[in-house]
């Protein structure tokens, strides 16, 4: 009897872990219907797009990193499953929290925020070295950042 109880308990723990550890993945952009949750612009320049996989399974799409970050500031942390942004160099989806960023007021982005994302700090630094301009930033820097032309 004791063994059966342990098996049931173990199965319950595994089930709870499976429910709490959702594997959030980015979804493809549907250019005909996806619009930015903040500015309602169509997502024309997919290479600058961002998205949030919400903990309830819904997705919110964004045309610019600045819109995504501003939206995230108003969400409860528990509502956010994972947020993604397109990598400047590779155009792959990367985790917003682990990406590195480059800001320059002259970098073009759809909503003129001037911040682009890179999968690694090295690739962000290479971009700065190549362009001869730009400020290296981390995710935590974005929270207090005075965003582009909007502030």
C-alpha positions, 0 to 999 in steps of 0.5 A: 500500500505504501508503495502505491501511495509513493507512485501516486505522489510521484506521478502528481509531482511530475504532472504539476511540474509539466503544467508549470514548466511550459515550453514557450516557443515563438510562432510565425508571423501572419503578415495578413492579420498580425498587428502590433499590440501597442501601435496597431501597425501591420508587421511589415518589417518582420526582421524587427518583430517581437512577440510575447507568449503569454502564460495562458497560451495567447500570443501578442505581436509587436512591430518594434522592440520598443513597443514590446518592452513598453507593453511588458512593463504593464503586464504582471510577471506571471502573465508572461511566458516568454518574450522573443525578438528577432536577432539583427544578424541572423533574423532568428527569434531570440529570448528578450531577456538573454539577448544583447542590444545596441541603441543609436538614435540613427538606427532605423526601426519601424517605430523609430525606437533605435534599438536592435537585438542580437543573440550574443553580446559578442555579435552586438559588439561586432556590430558597434565596432563595424558601424563605429557607433552604438551603445551596448545594452542588456535587457535590464538596461531596457527597463529604465531606458528613455525610448527613442522619439517617444520620450 
